[in-house]
């Protein structure tokens, strides 16, 4: 919470010093806790519509691909995560009041400022894995040999 010195006016509900000192960089693994507002509209017994708002927190954990505009007021960072085989990316404003907390879980030393090549790398790995697996269509099942009973085999041998 930042207050101006002379007047008691609240500028932002976000602790801007804390977010600035995080020092987010590309390659960091972060967990972003964001507030999600859910609005429900219900009809009561007297046919009156009532809207209720509830706020919940949801975590989005992944790899920081890019940080844009440093620590300015319009700074953003992009986080990528793979969920059930699908890559999901979200771009968050650094000083957004909808972000409750940002946790840096792991720091990695990267040689690039933007890690957009990871998108292609993930697709390449999936293609490589698909080449290794063999697909069998249901129509092309092998024909089973006729099963002979033991009594048939002994008769054939005695003839």
C-alpha positions as semicolon CSV with decimal commas, in nm:
position;residue;x (nm);y (nm);z (nm)
1;X;0,000;0,000;0,000
2;X;0,151;0,329;-0,104
3;X;0,039;0,658;0,048
4;X;0,143;1,003;-0,063
5;X;0,335;1,201;0,197
6;X;0,122;1,517;0,215
7;X;-0,230;1,386;0,171
8;X;-0,364;1,054;0,294
9;X;-0,466;0,944;-0,056
10;X;-0,410;0,583;-0,139
11;X;-0,250;0,551;-0,485
12;X;-0,244;0,173;-0,527
13;X;-0,348;-0,131;-0,328
14;X;-0,028;-0,306;-0,442
15;X;0,300;-0,290;-0,251
16;X;0,503;-0,158;-0,544
17;X;0,838;-0,171;-0,364
18;X;0,792;-0,542;-0,295
19;X;0,709;-0,618;-0,660
20;X;1,004;-0,410;-0,783
21;X;1,252;-0,590;-0,558
22;X;1,136;-0,932;-0,682
23;X;1,368;-0,892;-0,978
24;X;1,183;-1,125;-1,215
25;X;1,394;-1,253;-1,504
26;X;1,343;-1,491;-1,793
27;X;1,404;-1,847;-1,680
28;X;1,259;-1,808;-1,331
29;X;0,996;-2,055;-1,218
30;X;0,720;-1,861;-1,046
31;X;0,383;-1,920;-0,884
32;X;0,141;-1,632;-0,942
33;X;-0,160;-1,613;-0,710
34;X;-0,436;-1,425;-0,887
35;X;-0,775;-1,318;-0,758
36;X;-1,068;-1,442;-0,964
37;X;-1,409;-1,285;-0,923
38;X;-1,704;-1,515;-0,979
39;X;-2,044;-1,357;-1,035
40;X;-2,354;-1,573;-0,987
41;X;-2,706;-1,467;-1,079
42;X;-2,986;-1,648;-0,900
43;X;-3,361;-1,614;-0,891
44;X;-3,518;-1,621;-0,550
45;X;-3,861;-1,752;-0,457
46;X;-4,014;-1,408;-0,504
47;X;-3,875;-1,400;-0,865
48;X;-3,619;-1,139;-0,776
49;X;-3,275;-1,172;-0,939
50;X;-2,986;-1,155;-0,699
51;X;-2,623;-1,132;-0,805
52;X;-2,355;-1,250;-0,568
53;X;-1,983;-1,194;-0,610
54;X;-1,724;-1,421;-0,460
55;X;-1,348;-1,384;-0,489
56;X;-1,117;-1,684;-0,487
57;X;-0,743;-1,724;-0,532
58;X;-0,594;-1,942;-0,803
59;X;-0,228;-2,028;-0,859
60;X;-0,062;-2,031;-1,200
61;X;0,283;-2,188;-1,184
62;X;0,528;-2,193;-1,471
63;X;0,838;-2,061;-1,643
64;X;0,886;-1,690;-1,707
65;X;0,944;-1,648;-2,081
66;X;0,976;-1,272;-2,094
67;X;0,974;-0,962;-1,878
68;X;0,884;-0,645;-2,066
69;X;0,936;-0,283;-1,962
70;X;1,150;-0,371;-1,658
71;X;0,996;-0,227;-1,343
72;X;0,801;0,061;-1,499
73;X;0,435;0,117;-1,422
74;X;0,332;-0,078;-1,735
75;X;0,566;-0,372;-1,680
76;X;0,442;-0,718;-1,779
77;X;0,575;-1,071;-1,756
78;X;0,475;-1,383;-1,951
79;X;0,448;-1,722;-1,778
80;X;0,426;-2,054;-1,964
81;X;0,303;-2,381;-1,823
82;X;0,222;-2,718;-1,979
83;X;-0,111;-2,861;-1,860
84;X;-0,209;-3,210;-1,976
85;X;0,007;-3,184;-2,287
86;X;-0,110;-2,836;-2,387
87;X;0,108;-2,529;-2,344
88;X;-0,069;-2,236;-2,178
89;X;0,076;-1,886;-2,158
90;X;-0,050;-1,591;-1,958
91;X;0,076;-1,237;-1,957
92;X;0,040;-1,061;-1,623
93;X;0,081;-0,690;-1,545
94;X;0,345;-0,665;-1,272
95;X;0,156;-0,413;-1,057
96;X;-0,196;-0,545;-1,112
97;X;-0,419;-0,543;-0,803
98;X;-0,572;-0,870;-0,929
99;X;-0,241;-1,044;-0,854
100;X;-0,234;-1,131;-0,487
101;X;0,121;-1,263;-0,458
102;X;0,415;-1,366;-0,677
103;X;0,644;-1,639;-0,545
104;X;0,979;-1,709;-0,711
105;X;1,029;-2,085;-0,673
106;X;1,349;-2,135;-0,872
107;X;1,599;-1,910;-1,045
108;X;1,785;-2,029;-1,353
109;X;2,080;-1,871;-1,529
110;X;1,976;-1,794;-1,887
111;X;2,172;-1,651;-2,177
112;X;1,866;-1,496;-2,341
113;X;1,634;-1,216;-2,232
114;X;1,332;-1,369;-2,406
115;X;1,277;-1,747;-2,409
116;X;1,030;-1,769;-2,699
117;X;1,229;-2,058;-2,850
118;X;1,089;-2,285;-2,577
119;X;0,755;-2,289;-2,763
120;X;0,917;-2,454;-3,067
121;X;1,132;-2,676;-2,848
122;X;0,826;-2,820;-2,674
123;X;0,654;-2,888;-3,007
124;X;0,968;-3,058;-3,138
125;X;0,986;-3,284;-2,833
126;X;0,622;-3,389;-2,880
127;X;0,681;-3,470;-3,247
128;X;0,987;-3,675;-3,157
129;X;0,792;-3,870;-2,895
130;X;0,511;-3,939;-3,142
131;X;0,757;-4,078;-3,397
132;X;0,883;-4,327;-3,140
133;X;0,538;-4,466;-3,061
134;X;0,370;-4,702;-3,305
135;X;0,003;-4,662;-3,378
136;X;-0,206;-4,971;-3,455
137;X;-0,541;-4,923;-3,623
138;X;-0,829;-5,145;-3,503
139;X;-0,887;-5,288;-3,854
140;X;-0,529;-5,407;-3,892
141;X;-0,531;-5,653;-3,602
142;X;-0,338;-5,973;-3,675
143;X;-0,546;-6,278;-3,774
144;X;-0,530;-6,544;-3,503
145;X;-0,440;-6,899;-3,606
146;X;-0,702;-7,170;-3,574
147;X;-0,684;-7,338;-3,238
148;X;-0,666;-7,717;-3,252
149;X;-0,767;-7,934;-2,962
150;X;-0,525;-8,199;-2,827
151;X;-0,750;-8,487;-2,944
152;X;-0,729;-8,364;-3,308
153;X;-0,352;-8,354;-3,297
154;X;-0,322;-8,715;-3,173
155;X;-0,560;-8,840;-3,446
156;X;-0,363;-8,661;-3,716
157;X;-0,040;-8,812;-3,586
158;X;-0,177;-9,172;-3,588
159;X;-0,302;-9,153;-3,950
